[in-house]
Amino acid sequence: MSVIDKKTLEHLAELARIELNEGEEEKLLKDLKNILGYFNELKELNTEGVEPLSGGVAEVNVFRDDVPDLPSEASAQAGRASDTGKGKNQFPEVEKGYLKVPPVFE
């Protein structure tokens, strides 16, 4: 038996701040009763001995430590490239190990 009725539907619509006309109420009430009926069918299933799932896979994300060595290493390489004449077309200036580019916003 479904626990949703017209009064409950009106309360839910008020909480969701949606307006339903009579036709929409009838259709939504029917749909919600069907959805709750499916849950009642699932309650009747025998799940004894079935291990619960927490996402479908046993794999875990592995993240590297957030170490700020890449930017300084890249800028040092750019400084060396600038010293050797390589990369001067793209980054003609290097200041304190950082690439100096023209301003985007003025």
Phi and psi in degrees as a GROMACS rama.xvg file:
@    title "Ramachandran Plot"
@    xaxis  label "Phi"
@    yaxis  label "Psi"
@TYPE xy
-83.0275  143.468  SER-2
-98.3304  4.47519  VAL-3
-100.89  133.194  ILE-4
-133.248  -176.519  ASP-5
-61.5963  -38.5435  LYS-6
-64.6066  -42.5891  LYS-7
-64.8557  -41.698  THR-8
-61.6442  -43.1383  LEU-9
-62.8426  -38.8829  GLU-10
-64.663  -44.3246  HIS-11
-63.5681  -40.4392  LEU-12
-63.7932  -37.8468  ALA-13
-66.4561  -42.4917  GLU-14
-63.304  -38.0218  LEU-15
-82.525  -4.81434  ALA-16
55.8741  48.018  ARG-17
-121.353  146.975  ILE-18
-103.208  131.135  GLU-19
-119.343  133.566  LEU-20
-85.6132  176.619  ASN-21
-59.3982  -41.5913  GLU-22
-65.963  -40.2801  GLY-23
-67.1064  -39.0538  GLU-24
-60.6641  -45.7853  GLU-25
-61.1221  -46.6982  GLU-26
-65.6397  -45.1083  LYS-27
-66.0884  -38.866  LEU-28
-62.8954  -42.6109  LEU-29
-64.0017  -45.4539  LYS-30
-62.0809  -44.7344  ASP-31
-65.3911  -36.6825  LEU-32
-64.1585  -40.1638  LYS-33
-63.8312  -42.7486  ASN-34
-62.7545  -46.1377  ILE-35
-65.8913  -30.8164  LEU-36
-62.9739  -39.5783  GLY-37
-62.4418  -39.3758  TYR-38
-64.3694  -38.2149  PHE-39
-63.7829  -37.0063  ASN-40
-63.4123  -41.1569  GLU-41
-66.1426  -32.9558  LEU-42
-63.3742  -27.7887  LYS-43
-80.1013  -12.6271  GLU-44
-68.8709  143.664  LEU-45
-84.7965  110.04  ASN-46
-111.731  17.4985  THR-47
-66.0339  130.739  GLU-48
85.2947  0.620413  GLY-49
-94.0483  123.563  VAL-50
-72.9009  136.776  GLU-51
-69.6886  147.651  PRO-52
-102.731  149.456  LEU-53
-124.839  33.9703  SER-54
145.738  -10.7965  GLY-55
96.2226  -18.7514  GLY-56
-135.644  155.77  VAL-57
-98.5941  1.20577  ALA-58
-75.6258  150.124  GLU-59
-123.33  138.167  VAL-60
-66.7729  137.934  ASN-61
-116.343  119.723  VAL-62
-109.22  144.575  PHE-63
-82.2514  160.091  ARG-64
-66.1566  143.691  ASP-65
-84.38  88.8598  ASP-66
-108.659  126.31  VAL-67
-81.6833  40.107  PRO-68
-88.7436  -21.5028  ASP-69
-66.516  -48.1553  LEU-70
-61.7557  -42.5791  PRO-71
-68.556  -36.1183  SER-72
-66.2782  -41.7864  GLU-73
-65.5059  -42.1126  ALA-74
-69.7781  -32.3774  SER-75
-66.0172  -40.6854  ALA-76
-64.1965  -38.2379  GLN-77
-65.8102  -37.2705  ALA-78
-64.3287  -41.5056  GLY-79
-66.1872  -39.0591  ARG-80
-65.348  -36.4865  ALA-81
-68.4114  -37.0895  SER-82
-67.0484  -31.7691  ASP-83
-90.4189  -1.23485  THR-84
94.591  -8.24015  GLY-85
-83.6845  140.766  LYS-86
80.6779  4.85921  GLY-87
-66.275  -27.7523  LYS-88
-67.7415  -36.9341  ASN-89
-85.1711  -42.8641  GLN-90
-131.683  85.4043  PHE-91
-69.9353  -19.5612  PRO-92
-125.568  139.087  GLU-93
-126.691  129.096  VAL-94
-128.47  119.807  GLU-95
54.9564  37.8584  LYS-96
83.482  -1.39814  GLY-97
-108.489  151.393  TYR-98
-77.6785  131.973  LEU-99
-102.797  121.097  LYS-100
-120.697  160.426  VAL-101
-63.9134  149.297  PRO-102
-66.3149  145.264  PRO-103
-85.8379  -44.2494  VAL-104
-110.791  136.696  PHE-105
